[in-house]
Amino acid sequence: MRRRIHLGPAAILARTEYFLSHNDLDSATRELNQLTGWQRKLAHDWLLAARCHLEVRQALDIVMAESSYALLTPHATHPVPAAKSWPS
């Protein structure tokens, strides 16, 4: 992992803007997370929203991967459970 030279909030915001312009929300969030003090407090809501977005995207990626796997796997390996009979 590369070491970053900390040049203050302006540099952090510039790198965050760069990552966002390249559709890299993960790196932008990591960058903005380096803020401290009142700048971090100002960015708090944005960071929370970004983390939620990243969590949802990760969950969707898992669902899509599972769906793709299910489509590629023969149905014989995924037996369908027998229907339950209802009591009379």
C-alpha positions in Angstrom: 0.0 0.0 0.0 1.3 3.4 -0.9 1.9 6.0 1.8 0.2 9.3 1.3 1.6 12.6 2.3 -0.9 14.4 4.4 -1.2 18.0 3.1 -4.3 19.1 5.0 -8.0 19.3 4.3 -7.6 21.0 0.9 -5.5 18.2 -0.4 -7.9 15.6 1.0 -10.9 17.3 -0.6 -9.0 17.6 -3.9 -8.2 13.8 -3.9 -11.8 13.1 -2.9 -13.1 15.1 -5.8 -10.7 13.3 -8.1 -11.9 9.9 -7.0 -15.6 11.0 -7.3 -15.0 12.2 -10.8 -13.7 8.8 -11.6 -16.7 7.0 -10.0 -14.6 5.6 -7.2 -16.8 6.1 -4.2 -14.8 3.7 -2.0 -11.6 5.6 -2.4 -13.3 8.9 -2.1 -14.9 7.8 1.2 -11.5 6.5 2.5 -9.9 9.8 1.6 -12.6 11.9 3.2 -12.4 9.7 6.3 -9.0 11.2 7.0 -10.4 14.6 7.9 -10.2 15.6 11.5 -11.8 18.2 13.8 -14.6 20.4 12.5 -13.9 19.4 8.9 -14.7 15.8 9.8 -17.9 16.9 11.6 -19.0 18.7 8.5 -18.4 15.6 6.4 -20.0 13.2 8.9 -23.4 13.0 7.2 -21.8 12.5 3.8 -19.6 9.7 5.1 -22.6 7.9 6.7 -24.5 8.1 3.4 -21.5 7.0 1.4 -20.9 4.0 3.7 -24.6 3.0 3.5 -24.4 3.3 -0.3 -21.3 1.1 -0.4 -22.9 -1.5 1.9 -26.0 -1.7 -0.3 -23.8 -2.0 -3.4 -21.8 -4.8 -1.8 -25.0 -6.6 -0.9 -26.3 -6.2 -4.5 -23.0 -7.5 -5.8 -23.3 -10.6 -3.7 -27.0 -11.2 -4.8 -25.9 -10.8 -8.4 -23.0 -13.2 -8.0 -25.3 -15.8 -6.3 -27.9 -15.3 -9.1 -25.3 -15.8 -11.8 -24.0 -18.9 -10.0 -27.5 -20.3 -9.7 -28.1 -19.8 -13.4 -24.9 -21.6 -14.4 -25.4 -24.5 -12.0 -27.6 -27.4 -13.2 -30.8 -27.7 -11.3 -30.1 -31.2 -10.3 -27.5 -29.9 -7.8 -30.1 -27.7 -6.2 -33.0 -30.0 -5.2 -36.3 -28.4 -4.7 -37.8 -29.2 -1.3 -40.9 -31.4 -1.2 -44.1 -29.5 -0.8 -45.4 -29.7 2.8 -48.7 -31.4 3.3 -51.2 -29.5 5.4 -52.9 -31.2 8.3 -56.4 -32.3 7.6 
